[in-house]
């Protein structure tokens, strides 16, 4: 005799493959209330963990995609398909904090319950998780990528690692020659980090904001799709599709940029492209963060507006509002 109890097979066969959108909306609202109750230290360290996960994923992406010796399209596909999606998967499955995910969660909470208390908790979550994520990515960039020698120091004033080039002119001449492709693209990851950092730190605000909006609309969609699913394989596939879309398209994610730009500055992007850490904050981090918030808010407004009437809480309130002497009037749920 097997150890399966009567009714077990029927129970597993009858389990739904996914939640409804209204149920996912309820889950996000519950998550917002739960996150609002986090203490400062718990929120911070979970955010550092989130930065570590996504930072490790972005490092892998630069090592794989940055060294892929093909066309730009192939490079983008390899960069987006391997590394960064894995970091987001680890964040989702471990419950670590990601500021761009909190943009969605707390935007929904504020739409649902726009109170002063929720507003203050929203601001606290945004600030703490933003800096916690940056601390996590800085740990990856400084200790695991730069100090370990995984990425070569191209041109830097820091004394910890010996730079390959001593002057800006030497570095620029080598980049224009074949240094980035020599040795089967052994140095192309460093070239990618330096060039992409200089590009991002010279980006106009309107471009950075627009790319940030598109990025976090897709990241928030990934989180929503993952929440719809009830088993891990579907969650993984849902996350992977959306993340590959935003990275391969060239959109901007603040936590990914916290890793790429910080590491790029450490290995020499500042001297190579005459950009500063202030440029990193003013020309990239601030506008991209703003765009990421807008992208999450757009999805939050659409999903809340479409599905809040199907939530049991809403239906119960409507029944109570329309109740009459001698019984309750049934409330029909429509898509309008």
C-alpha positions as CSV (number, residue, x, y, z in Angstrom):
1,X,0.0,0.0,0.0
2,X,1.2,3.5,-0.8
3,X,1.4,6.2,1.8
4,X,-1.1,8.4,-0.1
5,X,-4.2,9.1,2.0
6,X,-7.7,9.1,0.6
7,X,-8.6,12.3,-1.1
8,X,-5.0,13.5,-1.5
9,X,-4.8,13.0,-5.2
10,X,-8.1,14.8,-5.8
11,X,-7.0,17.6,-3.5
12,X,-3.7,18.1,-5.6
13,X,-5.5,17.8,-8.9
14,X,-8.1,20.4,-7.9
15,X,-5.5,23.0,-6.9
16,X,-5.6,26.0,-9.2
17,X,-2.6,26.8,-11.2
18,X,-2.7,30.5,-10.4
19,X,-4.5,33.2,-8.4
20,X,-6.9,35.7,-9.8
21,X,-5.8,39.3,-10.3
22,X,-8.1,40.4,-7.5
23,X,-6.4,37.9,-5.2
24,X,-3.0,39.1,-6.2
25,X,-4.1,42.7,-5.5
26,X,-5.2,41.6,-2.0
27,X,-1.8,40.0,-1.5
28,X,0.1,43.1,-2.5
29,X,-2.0,45.2,-0.1
30,X,-1.4,42.8,2.7
31,X,2.4,42.9,1.8
32,X,2.3,46.7,2.0
33,X,0.8,46.6,5.5
34,X,3.3,44.0,6.6
35,X,6.3,45.9,5.2
36,X,5.0,49.1,6.9
37,X,5.3,47.3,10.2
38,X,9.0,46.4,9.7
39,X,11.5,47.9,12.1
40,X,14.3,50.1,10.7
41,X,17.0,47.5,11.1
42,X,15.0,44.6,9.6
43,X,14.1,46.8,6.6
44,X,17.7,48.0,6.1
45,X,19.3,44.6,6.3
46,X,16.7,43.0,4.1
47,X,17.5,45.8,1.6
48,X,21.2,45.2,1.9
49,X,20.5,41.5,1.1
50,X,18.4,42.6,-1.9
51,X,21.3,44.7,-3.1
52,X,23.7,41.8,-2.7
53,X,21.5,39.5,-4.7
54,X,20.9,41.9,-7.6
55,X,24.5,43.1,-7.4
56,X,25.7,39.6,-7.9
57,X,23.3,39.1,-10.7
58,X,24.5,42.3,-12.4
59,X,28.1,41.3,-11.9
60,X,27.4,38.0,-13.7
61,X,25.6,39.9,-16.5
62,X,28.7,42.1,-17.0
63,X,31.0,39.1,-17.0
64,X,28.9,37.1,-19.5
65,X,27.2,39.8,-21.6
66,X,30.1,42.2,-21.4
67,X,32.4,39.5,-22.8
68,X,30.1,38.2,-25.5
69,X,31.9,38.9,-28.8
70,X,29.0,39.4,-31.2
71,X,26.6,42.0,-32.4
72,X,25.0,44.5,-30.1
73,X,21.7,42.5,-30.1
74,X,23.5,39.4,-29.1
75,X,25.3,41.2,-26.3
76,X,22.1,42.7,-25.0
77,X,20.4,39.3,-25.0
78,X,23.2,37.6,-23.1
79,X,23.5,40.5,-20.7
80,X,19.8,40.5,-20.0
81,X,19.3,36.8,-20.0
82,X,21.9,35.6,-17.5
83,X,22.6,37.2,-14.2
84,X,20.2,40.0,-13.4
85,X,17.0,37.8,-13.7
86,X,18.6,35.4,-11.3
87,X,19.2,38.2,-8.7
88,X,15.5,39.2,-8.8
89,X,14.5,35.5,-8.5
90,X,16.5,35.2,-5.3
91,X,15.0,38.4,-3.9
92,X,11.4,37.2,-4.6
93,X,12.0,33.7,-3.1
94,X,13.9,34.9,0.1
95,X,11.7,37.9,0.9
96,X,14.6,40.4,0.5
97,X,13.7,44.1,-0.1
98,X,14.1,45.8,-3.4
99,X,13.2,49.5,-3.7
100,X,11.7,49.2,-7.1
101,X,9.4,46.4,-5.8
102,X,8.4,48.7,-2.9
103,X,7.5,51.4,-5.3
104,X,4.7,49.1,-6.6
105,X,3.6,47.7,-3.2
106,X,3.4,51.1,-1.5
107,X,1.8,52.8,-4.5
108,X,-1.0,50.2,-4.3
109,X,-1.3,50.8,-0.5
110,X,-1.5,54.5,-0.9
111,X,-4.2,54.2,-3.6
112,X,-6.2,51.9,-1.3
113,X,-5.6,53.7,2.0
114,X,-4.3,57.3,1.5
115,X,-3.6,58.1,5.1
116,X,-0.8,60.1,6.7
117,X,0.5,57.1,8.5
118,X,0.8,55.1,5.3
119,X,2.4,58.1,3.6
120,X,5.1,58.3,6.2
121,X,5.7,54.5,6.1
122,X,5.9,54.8,2.4
123,X,8.6,57.5,2.5
124,X,10.5,55.5,5.2
125,X,10.4,52.4,3.1
126,X,11.6,54.2,-0.1
127,X,14.5,55.9,1.7
128,X,15.7,53.0,3.8
129,X,15.4,50.4,1.0
130,X,17.1,52.7,-1.5
131,X,20.2,53.2,0.6
132,X,20.1,49.6,1.8
133,X,20.1,48.4,-1.8
134,X,23.0,50.7,-2.6
135,X,25.0,49.4,0.4
136,X,24.5,45.9,-0.9
137,X,25.6,46.7,-4.4
138,X,28.6,48.6,-3.1
139,X,29.7,45.5,-1.1
140,X,29.5,43.4,-4.3
141,X,31.3,46.0,-6.4
142,X,34.1,46.8,-4.0
143,X,34.8,43.5,-2.3
144,X,33.6,40.7,-4.7
145,X,34.2,42.3,-8.1
146,X,36.9,44.9,-7.8
147,X,39.1,43.8,-4.9
148,X,39.0,40.2,-5.9
149,X,40.4,41.0,-9.3
150,X,37.4,39.7,-11.2
151,X,37.3,43.0,-13.1
152,X,40.5,44.7,-14.1
153,X,41.2,48.2,-12.9
154,X,41.6,50.2,-16.0
155,X,42.5,53.7,-14.8
156,X,42.0,54.7,-11.2
157,X,43.3,57.0,-8.4
158,X,42.6,54.3,-5.8
159,X,45.8,52.5,-4.5
160,X,44.1,49.1,-3.7
161,X,44.5,47.7,-7.3
162,X,47.2,48.5,-9.8
163,X,45.7,50.1,-12.9
164,X,46.4,48.8,-16.4
165,X,46.9,52.3,-17.8
166,X,48.6,55.3,-16.2
167,X,47.0,58.1,-18.2
168,X,43.7,58.9,-19.7
169,X,45.2,59.2,-23.2
170,X,46.7,55.7,-23.0
171,X,43.4,54.2,-21.9
172,X,41.4,55.9,-24.6
173,X,43.9,54.9,-27.3
174,X,43.8,51.2,-26.1
175,X,40.0,51.3,-26.1
176,X,40.0,52.6,-29.6
177,X,42.5,49.9,-30.7
178,X,41.9,46.2,-29.9
179,X,42.5,46.0,-26.1
180,X,38.8,45.3,-25.5
181,X,38.7,42.4,-27.9
182,X,42.1,40.9,-27.5
183,X,42.6,37.5,-25.8
184,X,39.2,36.3,-26.8
185,X,37.5,39.3,-25.3
186,X,39.2,38.9,-21.9
187,X,39.1,42.6,-21.2
188,X,35.7,43.4,-22.7
189,X,33.9,43.3,-19.4
190,X,36.0,46.2,-18.1
191,X,35.5,48.1,-21.3
192,X,31.7,47.5,-21.0
193,X,31.6,48.8,-17.4
194,X,33.7,51.9,-18.2
195,X,31.9,52.9,-21.4
196,X,28.4,52.2,-20.0
197,X,29.1,54.2,-16.9
198,X,30.3,57.2,-18.8
199,X,27.2,56.9,-21.1
200,X,24.9,56.7,-18.1
201,X,26.5,59.6,-16.2
202,X,26.2,61.9,-19.3
203,X,22.5,60.9,-19.9
204,X,19.9,63.7,-20.2
205,X,17.2,63.7,-17.5
206,X,14.4,63.2,-19.9
207,X,16.0,60.1,-21.3
208,X,16.9,58.7,-17.9
209,X,13.4,59.2,-16.5
210,X,11.7,57.7,-19.6
211,X,13.9,54.6,-19.6
212,X,13.3,54.3,-15.8
213,X,9.5,54.4,-16.4
214,X,9.6,51.6,-19.0
215,X,12.0,49.6,-16.9
216,X,10.0,49.4,-13.7
217,X,6.7,49.0,-15.5
218,X,8.2,45.7,-16.7
219,X,9.8,44.8,-13.4
220,X,6.5,45.5,-11.6
221,X,4.8,43.3,-14.2
222,X,7.3,40.6,-13.4
223,X,6.5,40.7,-9.7
224,X,2.7,40.7,-10.5
225,X,3.0,37.7,-12.8
226,X,5.2,35.9,-10.3
227,X,2.5,36.5,-7.6
228,X,-0.2,35.1,-9.9
229,X,1.6,31.7,-10.1
230,X,1.4,29.1,-7.3
231,X,4.5,27.1,-8.2
232,X,8.2,28.0,-8.6
233,X,8.8,27.1,-12.2
234,X,6.0,29.5,-13.4
235,X,7.3,32.2,-11.1
236,X,10.9,31.8,-12.5
237,X,9.7,31.9,-16.1
238,X,7.5,35.0,-15.5
239,X,10.3,36.9,-13.9
240,X,12.8,35.9,-16.6
241,X,10.6,37.1,-19.5
242,X,10.0,40.6,-18.2
243,X,13.6,41.1,-17.0
244,X,15.1,40.0,-20.3
245,X,12.7,42.4,-22.0
246,X,13.7,45.5,-20.0
247,X,17.5,44.8,-20.1
248,X,17.7,43.9,-23.7
249,X,15.7,47.0,-24.6
250,X,18.2,49.2,-22.8
251,X,16.0,50.5,-20.0
252,X,17.3,51.8,-16.7
253,X,16.9,50.2,-13.3
254,X,18.2,52.0,-10.2
255,X,19.6,49.1,-8.3
256,X,21.3,47.6,-11.4
257,X,22.8,51.0,-12.1
258,X,24.0,51.3,-8.4
259,X,26.1,48.2,-9.1
260,X,27.3,49.0,-12.7
261,X,28.0,52.7,-12.2
262,X,29.7,52.2,-8.8
263,X,31.9,49.4,-10.1
264,X,32.6,51.4,-13.3
265,X,33.8,54.4,-11.2
266,X,36.0,52.1,-9.1
267,X,37.8,50.7,-12.1
268,X,38.4,54.0,-13.9
269,X,35.3,55.5,-15.6
270,X,35.8,58.7,-13.8
271,X,39.2,59.5,-15.2
272,X,38.5,57.9,-18.5
273,X,35.3,59.9,-19.2
274,X,35.9,62.9,-16.9
275,X,32.8,62.1,-14.8
276,X,32.3,62.3,-11.1
277,X,30.3,60.5,-8.3
278,X,28.2,63.7,-8.2
279,X,27.3,63.1,-11.9
280,X,26.3,59.6,-11.0
281,X,23.9,60.8,-8.4
282,X,22.6,63.9,-10.3
283,X,22.5,62.6,-13.8
284,X,21.5,59.0,-13.3
285,X,20.4,57.8,-9.8
286,X,17.9,60.5,-9.1
287,X,16.1,60.7,-12.5
288,X,16.2,56.9,-12.9
289,X,14.7,56.4,-9.4
290,X,12.0,58.9,-10.2
291,X,11.2,57.1,-13.5
292,X,11.1,53.7,-11.7
293,X,8.6,55.1,-9.3
294,X,6.4,56.4,-12.1
295,X,6.6,53.1,-13.9
296,X,5.4,51.2,-10.8
297,X,2.7,53.7,-10.1
298,X,1.3,53.4,-13.6
299,X,0.9,49.7,-13.3
300,X,-0.5,50.1,-9.7
301,X,-3.2,52.5,-10.9
302,X,-4.2,50.3,-13.8
303,X,-4.4,47.0,-11.8
304,X,-6.1,48.6,-8.8
305,X,-8.6,50.5,-11.0
306,X,-9.5,47.3,-12.9
307,X,-9.7,44.7,-10.1
308,X,-10.4,46.4,-6.7
309,X,-14.2,45.9,-7.3
310,X,-13.6,42.1,-7.3
311,X,-11.9,42.0,-3.9
312,X,-14.0,40.4,-1.2
313,X,-13.5,43.4,1.0
314,X,-15.0,45.7,-1.6
315,X,-17.9,43.3,-2.3
316,X,-18.7,43.0,1.5
317,X,-18.8,46.8,1.8
318,X,-21.1,47.1,-1.2
319,X,-23.4,44.5,0.2
320,X,-23.5,46.3,3.6
321,X,-24.2,49.6,1.9
322,X,-27.1,48.1,-0.1
323,X,-28.6,46.0,2.6
324,X,-32.3,46.5,3.3
325,X,-34.8,45.4,5.9
326,X,-35.4,41.7,5.7
327,X,-32.3,40.7,3.7
328,X,-29.3,41.7,1.6
329,X,-29.4,42.8,-1.9
330,X,-26.9,40.8,-4.0
331,X,-24.1,42.7,-5.7
332,X,-23.0,41.7,-9.1
333,X,-19.3,41.9,-9.9
334,X,-18.6,43.4,-13.3
335,X,-15.5,44.6,-15.2
336,X,-16.8,48.1,-15.4
